[in-house]
Amino acid sequence: MYKYLYFFAGVFTLILGFSFYLSYSNLSGNQFIYPLDDAYIHLAISRNVAENGIWGVNPNSFDSASSSILYTLLLSVFIKIFGDNVYYPLFINIICGYLSIYYIFRYFYDYFGKNELLLGVSLFILSCQMNLMVLIGMEQTLHILLTITMIYYLTDSLRLGFSKKHIFKLLLFTALLGAVRFESMFFILILSLLLALRKNWKIALAIFFVGFLPILLFGIYSIEHGGYFFPNSLLMKGNYPESNFFFSLWSIFKKGILLNISFYKLFVAPLVIVVFYFLSKYKISEWHKIILNETVSLTVVGTVILHSLFAVIRYRYENYLMAAIVMVTVPMITYFFSKFNVGKGNLTYKKITISAFSVMIIYCFYITSINYKVIKYASKNIEEQQIEMSRLLGRFYKNQNVVVNDIGAIAYFSDVKIYDIAGLATTDVAGYYYKNKYLDPGIFNKNYHNYMASQILKKQSSVAVIYPKWFPNGIPASWIPIASWTIQKKMGVANQTVVWYAMNKKEAETLSKNLKRFDLNKNVTQYYYIYK
């Protein structure tokens, strides 16, 4: 059946090649631009690690702007050995993409049949949007690969017994999974608990320890260098229990699941399939049998729930879960067709499962149509906004303090010192947000505004280029707006318009002259507020 592997690899190559052409053909330069500014954050941090030994985008400041330990270190190794190159993320993602195809094929080839293989690999490519995951140049493709390999070797160990060879592989991929993204904590925690319920105590403790070890070591390293245990992005975006524990749990449930449309679009249909599969195969009293036979499925379901509650399930962060869902639901779907097709009650279960699976298929085509526009326009957006900002700053403000809210391309290309009002690259901003975000919104925004305005004044920043609405409680009154840049579409960026600000009248004249001298991309509309 390896002919199917070559077929799917060929299909993936065609889809990826078309996606690359679609994105690249809309660019005005001769260099590929990643559809997400975040890819350049990884490059900036990795270069700083390789060249200066400092984890951050600024050359002399530790700031945990990356939520992937493994991916950043992997890029830094490439830079250390081979020198700096903007295409490392693309190269790594292409390799991880093909390896993901290979391991998802091996999973269905080794443990199931032809029907599961054909359905599973097809659904995997669509549901995980592998072509886009490769192009964005982020750690998500590596996360998908490690999730697949973890489930593959876990299934192998559960079926054949936990021999030394199996345990070694399982622990190796557990450590890598723990290091690739912090959301992997959920998978490792649930799996450890289930193995303990199976009375595989030693293996459960080993997986828990090995999986959390990279997170623990990085947390200690971060604290010792003035940061927090978790990266700044988790402080800004994660959901955490408050002092009123039970009330905060309800708030987290309401925000993460009950009122989260993304949860319903992504996970309700697969969860319906799992529930009716369990109802058809087991009695409620057979909970121990379910744990023994369905350890992988329960791990995936538990991870989905915890991730939905405490992390983000929009954009790209959920795709490792989509890969895991394909691996556990496809055999359940084929089960209903092959062994469970008689009786009135059985027929009802089958109809419900088919309906849920149809929803999964419809969502795949829906997200494909959405991402077609992302692939077509997002790189163009980044080229016209983030790349242009970095070019101007690199030309006129090298080694100067600047205020920004999108840090990737600016940090990687322009060689400036960044103060990030979004908090990813400025730890004190992230810390202030984390410590005070539960205040009344009016009080919080006012205090947050005053805090950042005073810090920026102390930094003696030259200019700011930000989305005005991102500065809490309005732009400081002393800032002078000079010009705005507006792009035509909003696909790979948060807003269409950025505004350039000077901190005083002297700097206003300089910034105005610099803007007029700059050869701005012809697709960007520039509007001057003063000094016309």
Secondary structure by P-SEA (a helix, b strand, c coil): caaaaaaaaaaaaaaaaaaaaaaaaaccccbbbbccaaaaaaaaaaaaaaccccccccccccccccccaaaaaaaaaaaaacccccaaaaaaaaaaaaaaaaaaaaaaaacccaaaaaaaaaaaaaaaaaaaaaaaccaaaaaaaaaaaaaaaaaaaaaccccaaaaaaaaaaaaaaaaacccaaaaaaaaaaaaaaacaaaaaaaaaaaaaaaaaaaaaaaaaaccccccccccccbbbbccaaaaaaaaaaaaccccccccccccaaaaaaaaaaaaacccccaaaaaaaccaaaaaaaaaaaaaaaccccccccaaaaaaaaaaccaaaaaaaaccccccaaaaaaaaaaaaaaaaaaaaaaaaaaaaaaaaacaaaaaaacaaaaaaaaaaccccbbbbbccccccccccccccccccccccaaaaaaaaacccccaaaaaaaaaaaaaaaaaaacccccccccccccccccccccccccccccccccccccbbbbbbccaaaaaaaaaaaaaccccccbbbbbcccc
